[in-house]
Amino acid sequence: MNLFQRIRKFLNWEIAPKPDPELLPEVYSHLKPFRLPLILTVAVMLVGTIGYVLIDDFPILIAVYQTAITFTTVGFGEMYPMSDLGRIFTINLIIAGFAVFSSAIGILVSELNKGQIVTVLKERRMLYKIARLKKHYVVCYHNDYTIEVTSQLRKNHIPFIVIDPRPEIHEWAVEYKYPYFLQAEPHAELAMLKAHLSSAKGLIALSDSIADNIALIASVRLFEKEHFLPRPYYIISSAENMSDVEKLKKLGADTVVSPTKLTAQRVSAMAARPDMENMLEEFLYKSDNPLDMQEIEVPKFSWAVLKKLKETHIRQMTNVSVVGITKKDGKFVSMPKGDVLVTSECRLLVIGTQKGIAATKELVRQRIKPKELKFV
């Protein structure tokens, strides 16, 4: 890496790779069968024009026009006095034109019946739509988990793309209302470019195979390094057992969800507290709930660093409650008291309205102590 490239990287001048509509060279391979009819058409037009000029001394423009109406069998008749030899030449020209047009129509019908050209053109239109997305999630592989996950993302107005290598993805997209989808191998770099991964917020790997999820995580982390992206992706993966959970986390997944463990926890919670069965769904999963729970990272430059929690007056200023603090080393403090210090790069687990949480984010990201604290 030369000095200029280092400066570009330092200033974050790297242009994020976008889904190039020209990433579909396969469309040209489907157009190759049309080359022969096109060449024959030009050749017949050229031979016909030269023939009329030589046989009956037609002017060039009249010769081209007579060749065109004869070749296409329009039937306008003779545009210029013609000899018997010229009429014989015209008959051969009509037969040649009919043969060329018949072969061209046969090739066109054959290619359209295969459906590959239509599929490629549909994918090109999809790429133009995907190119406009930002901070979306790339959901890999279609299955029962994908249906539920995309349903929740859609309810919460979070953009997403579904990628699956199986041709049935087109039918599934219509059935389950996937606004953006691609038929491709998710771990391939070409698929990541088509999915506009450079502008995505993260990736969700939901394959039933642990090998597919491993390949996805490794490919995404490699994609980050090769394209010098300013921040890492948030990768969520699924795993069937706890050994796979630890393995995927070591390989680079930020969050690994085990359906078996989640089901066991939910059933045991319902058994222990039947009256609390729907509280989690009502509190966290309903999109129209006024309350929300989020983690807010405290940056190094924040005025709140090394202040006691009670000195920040977050509750009084934004009407948001801090119910937990995750330290930089990963240690979690639940229900922190007012004397707990707010340290650099810790994460505050807060509960409140979305408006209050947004105000809290702005509050902790300020460099200078807010003037409003004088009146609290």
N, C-alpha and C positions, 0 to 999 in steps of 0.2 A: 504494500500500500504506500503510494507516494505521498508527498507533503500535501498536495492539493486535495487528495481523497481524505486525508486525516482531518483537514480543516473543514471539509464538507460534512464529515461525520460529526465533528465536535459542534458545529453550528446547526446540526440537524437539518442539513440541506438536501438530504437524500430524498429523492422522489419515490414515493411509495408505488410499487408495481401494481398496476390496475388490470382488470380483466380485459385484455386486448381482444376486440372482435375478430382480429386476424389470426387468433389462435386456433382457427378451424380450417387447416389446409385440406382436411378430408373432403371438403366440398368440391375441390378441384379434381380430385380423383374420380368423383362421380360424373364430372363433366367431360372426362376424357373420351367416352364413347361417341360424343358429338363431334369430335374433331374430324373424323373421316367424312361424314355427310357435309360438313362445312367446307372442307377442302374440295370435295367433288363439286359442290355448288359453284364455288369460285372458278374451278377448272372448266366446268360446262359453260358458264357465262363467258369466260375468256375465249374458249374454242368457238362458241356460237357467234360472238362478235367478229372474230377474225374470219370465220367462214363466210358470213354475209358480206363482209368487205371484199374478200377475194373472189367469191363466186359471182355476186351480182353488183359489185361496186357500190355497196350501200355507204352513205355517209356514216361516220363513227357514231354520232348520237342516234341515228335511225337504226343502226345495227345493234346497239346496246338495247334500245327500246324493243326492237323486234325479237331479240334473244330473250328478254325478260318476259314478254307476254307469251312467247312460245314455250319457254322453259316452265312457266307456272301454269300452262294450259288454260289461260284466261279466254282465248278465242276471239280476239279482236280482228283477226284476219290479217291480210298482207298490208303492211304500212307503206310498201314501195314495190314497184314492178319486180316480179320474181320469175326466174327461169325454171325449167323442169328440174335441173340439177339443184337449184335452190330449194324447191319444194321437197325433193328427196332428202336433202340435208335437214329441212325443217321437221320431217317425220322422225328422223333419227334423234333430233334434238328433243322432241316431245317424249319419245320413249325414254331417253336418258333422264329427263326431268322427272318423269313419273317414277322411275326407279329410285332416284335420289330422295325424292319426297317420301316415298313409301318406307324406305329404310330409316329416314330420320324420324318419321312418326312412330315406327316400331320401336326404335331405341328410346324415344321420349316416353312412350307408354310403359315400356319395361322398367325404366328407371323410376318412374312415378309409382308403379306398383310395388317396388321394393320399399318405398317410403323413406329411403335414406336421405335424399335431398331435402325433403320436407322436414325431417328431424333436425338436420343440420341448420336449416334456416330458422326453425323455431328456437334452437339453442342460441343462435346469433342474437335474436330478439331478446332472449332471456339475459344474455350477457350485458346488453345495453341497460337493462333494468338493474342488474346487480351492481353495475359500475356506479350507481348513484347512492348505494348503501354506505352507511357509516355506523360504527359501533354496533354491529350486528353479531349474531352468534352463528357459527357454522356447525350444524348438527349432522353428524356422520352416521349413516346406516339407518334404514327404516325398520322399525319393529314396534312392538306394543309400547315400549318405553318412549319411543320417539313420538308416537301419537299423543300420549299424555303430556309430554314435555312441550311439544309445539302448541298444544292446546292452551297451556298455561302462558307460554310466551306470547301467544296471540292475544289472550285476554288482557295481558299487562302491556300491550303495545310495544313489545320488544321485537325488532326485526330479526329474521333468521333465514338461513338457507339450509335445505336438506340435500345431502349428497348420498347417493347410493349407486353402486355399479350395475344393478339389475335393471333390465329394460322396463319392468313393471312400475318403476318410479313415476312414469308419466300418469299411469292410472291412479296410483296412490296419491299423487299430488292433487288430482281433481277430487278424489274421494274425501281426503282429509284436509283439503283447503290449504295446501302449501303454496304461499304466494311466490316463492323462489325455490327452484330445485335444479339439480344437475345430475345427469347420469355419468358417473365417473368413479374411478378409484380414489377415495378420499385422501390416501397418503401420498399420491403422486403430486409432484410440483405443479404440473399443468392444471390439475384440479384445484389446487390452492390459489393459483393465479386467476382461474375462472371464477372462483368463489369470492374474489376480492379480499383475501385473507389479510392483506396488509392494512386494511381499514377496519378489520373486525375487532370486536372486544374480546372474543374468546372462541373456544372450540369445545364442543360436547361430543365425546366419543361414546357411543351406545351400542357397540357391536357385542354380539353374544360370544365372540371369540376373544380371548385375552391377547392372542397374537396380533389381531387387527388393532386393538387399542394400543398395544406397545408400539407398533409401527407408526400409528398416527401421532402419538406423543413425540417420538423421536423425530419424525418428519417435520412437525411443527416447530420444535425447538431448533432444528437445523435451518428451517426457513427463516426464523428470527435472525440468526447469526449471518446468514448469507445476504440478507437484505438490510442489515444494519438498522433494525426497527428500534425506535426510542424506548419502548417499554414492552415487557414480555406479555404474552397472551395469558388469559385466564383459562386454564384447561380443566374441564370436568370430565370424569370418566366413570364408567360403571364396572363393577367386578362382582363375581359370584361368591368368593370366599375371602377371608381376612388375609390370607397369605398373598393373594393377588392385589389386595388393597395396598399393602405395604410395598409390594414390588412396583406398582404403578406410581406411587408417591415418590419413590426413590428415583424413578426414571424421569420425573419432571411434572407429573400431574399435580395441580394445586389442590383439587378436591376429588376424592374417589368415593363414590356412593355404592354401598352394598345393599341391593334390594332385600336380600335375606335378613341382614342385620336390622334394616329399617322396619321390616315387617314384624320381626320379633320385638323390637322396642315399642312399636305401636300397639301390638297385641297385649304386651305386659302392662303398658300404661293404661290401656282400657280396662284390663282386669283389676288393676290396683285402684284406679279412680274412674269408675264408669261415668260419673257426672261431668268429667272433664273431656269427654270423648271428642267433642267438636270444637274445643277451644282453639287448638292449634290451627285448624282449618279456617275458623272465623277470624283469627288474629293475623295470620301470616299469608294465607293463600287467597283470601277474597280480595279482588281488585278494587272493590268499592269501599273497603274498610278505611275509615279516616286515620286509624293508627298504623304506624309502621315501625319496623325495627331495622336498624342499619349499623354498620361499623364505620367509624370516621377516623381516618389516620391523622395524627398530629404531626405536621412537618417539622423539620429541624429548626426552621426560622420562626416558628410560632411564638407569640408572646406568652402563651400558656405553658411553655416548657419550664419545668422545675417549679411550677406553682402548685400549691395544694388544690385539690379538687374544689374545695369550698371557696377558694379565692377566685376561681374562674367565674362563679355565679352563673353557670350555664342554665341551671334550672330557673332562676329568676329572670334571665334575659330572653330565653327562647322557649320556655315552658317544655323543656325536654329533660327526661331523666336518664342519668348514666347508671346502667345496671351492671356494667362489667368493663374491665380494662384488660387488654392483652398487651403485655410488655413486649419489648423488642426481641427478647430472648424466647418468646412464646409462652411465658407463664401467664395464666389467666387469673384475674382477681375478680371474684363475683361480689356483687353488691358492695362496692368500695365505699369506705367511710370518707368523710370530708378531709381527713388528714393525709390521704393517699396522694403522692406526688404524681403529676402528669409529666411523663418523661418523653424525650425525643423519639419520634417514630413509633409511639405506642398507638393502639387502636381503641377508641372509645365505643362500647356497645351501648347504643342509646335507643330509647323508646319515646315516640311522640308522633305528632302529626307530620306529614310530609313537608309542610311549610316550616315547622319548627326545626326539623332535621336539616333542611336547606340553610336556615339561618345559622344553625350550629356549625355547619361546614364553613360558612363564610367567617364566622367568629374565630374559629381555631386557626384559620389560614392567614389571619392578619399578623403582620410583623410587629406592629405597635399596639400597646394596650389600648383598647377602645375607651373613648371618653365617657361612654355611657356608664362605665363601672363606678364612676364617682357618685352616681345617684342611686346605686343599688345598695 
